[in-house]
Amino acid sequence: MSDAQLINDLQTHGMRLVDPRAGHESRRGGAGPSDHKAITIGDRTVMIPVHTAPSFDSPFLVEAPDATGEARVTRDGAFVASVRFPTAARFYQLKTADGIPYSHIAALHSKDVLATTVLQTCIRYESRKKTCQFCSIGQSLAAGRTIAHKTPAQLAEVARAAVELDGVTHMVLTTGTPAGKDRGAKVLCESAEAIKAAVDLPLQGQCEPPEDDAWHQRMFDAGIDTLGMHLEAVTPEVRQRIMPGKASVPLEKYFSSFEAAVKVFGRGQVSTYILAGLGDTREAILEMSERLCAMGVYPFVVPFVPISGTPLESHPAPSAAFMAEILRPLGQMIARAGILSSDMKAGCGKCGACSALATYEKLKVPA
């Protein structure tokens, strides 16, 4: 079984763990790879669901690591691969001067990526009629595992520690959407300025498209190296059904903002998250991705993960076959466009742990 196939299978089925304590702590709620755990397959570290409905019945079982740190993965009892768990983050042992655990400020994703949700509240999340049905940023806040607003000083302190103690190489700053027309760009600028003053760390900012395109230059000038503006779904029907509040920002606004952002950040340094499995067809996702690639926007397509406690917790995950049918041609499309994830300065696409996409980028492109 190839690494790409194994990653696809694990990310769609999830995995069961003999020793849940192996590696660094799994995550529940929050943004990004929630309900996941990091494992290393070959030379790639990926995030695999462990607390989701599909993972509870997964055919994949990961045994406890042996004395060398390797763990056997079996599928229905048959051995399929050996994996390793990244070590627990040392910066998690620290607290800020006012007593807040560093783990409440930012989290370790994959093996060397620091991530935070600067604002853990969102105008979309606060209304049942507007909420993105896959989102769980309110869960970790309600459970007391994070705080509502991470200050620039707190973020700078934790980022410096994560670099010094754990070798973090880049950082993701995402945010819930506030009420202002900047749609989170302002708080990202304030955060980035403080972090860059404390430590030389490549940063990705993530927000909805600001109403004024001038915010792209302001974010870049503040120290944000790459920008993510996430579509999640690509067709109007799915957008309206899955994320009615966010769908009020039309696709035309996203594309005008993508165009303006690429002029500031450069080709391949602007990206968008697309969740495969919410209802968009393979053809719709690939058609959208082709348009994005032509603009120089990296389409980071990941399998939808049904997160416990959200309205979509019982929604089925996409099949591994469906993901392969998208990622195989998409990887070649990205390679032809010259916007490889490995060339990205920071962010989810560069990390690549939530999808097998980067593996497909390395396949030989047909002449």
C-alpha positions, 0 to 999 in steps of 0.5 A: 500500500502506498503512503498516499493510499494509507493516508487517504484510508486513515484520514477517511476511516480514522483510527483506534488507539491501543495507547491514547497517551502515545505522542502529543495530546489529541485535540477535541474541539477548536479550529483546524484538525479537531478530534485528531492525533498526529502520526508520522508515516515514512517522512510525513506527519499527518493528522488522523481522526481519533475522536469521531464517529467513523474512528470509533468503528475504524478497521485501523488499530494502532498498537502501543509504540515499542521500545524504539518508538515504532507502532504497528498499524493493522487493518482488520487484524492484518499488518499494514504499516509502521508509524511513529508518534511525534513527541509531546510539546514541551511548551505545554508545560509552561504558563503565562505570567498571569497563570494561563497554560500555554496550551490554552494560547496555541496548539502544536499541529503535526510535529512542528506547526504552531496554531492558534485561533486568536478570537475563539468567538465568531458572529457566524457561530453565535447564531444557529441559523448562521453557523457553519455546521462543521465548526467547533471553535466554541466547544474548546472554549466552553470546555475551558481548554482555551480563552476567548481572545489571545492577546498579542503579548500572549501569542508572542510569548508562546510562539517564542517558547514553541520555537526554542523548546520544540523547534516549531518552523511556522505558525497559523493564525486563524480567527473567528469572524468579528462584526467589523468590516475587516472580518478579522484582518485587524486582530491578525495584524496586531498579533503578527506584529507582536510575534514577529517582534519576539521571534523570526517565525513565518506566519499564515493569517486566515480570515474571511475576505476583508471588505476593503482590499487594502487590508491585504497589504496591511497584513503583509506589512504586519508580518503575515507571510501567507494568507488563507481565505477559506471557501470550504464548499465550492457550489452555492447550494452546498455553501448555503446549506452547510454555512448559511452565514458565511455564504452571505459573502458571495463567491465573487467577493472571494475571487476579487479578494484572491486576486488582490491578495495574490498581487500582495503575497505572490503566487502560491502564497495565498490559499483556500481550504476546501472540505471534500465530502460535504456535497460538492461533486468531484467535478465541481471541486476540480473545476473550482481548483483549476480556476484557483490554480490559474490565479495562483491560489493554492486549493488545499482540499482535505477530507471532511471530518465529522466532529463530535458535538457539531450539527454534522457529527453524523454526516458520513466522511468521504470515501478514500476512493472519492478523495483519491479521484480528486487528489490525484488530478489535483496534485498534477494540476498544482504541479503544472501551475507551479504553486507547490505546497513545499514552496509555501512559506507558512500555513495549512497547505505547507504543513499538509498534515490534514490531507494526502494532497502533497503526496500527489504533488510529487507524482510525475506529471504527464507530458 
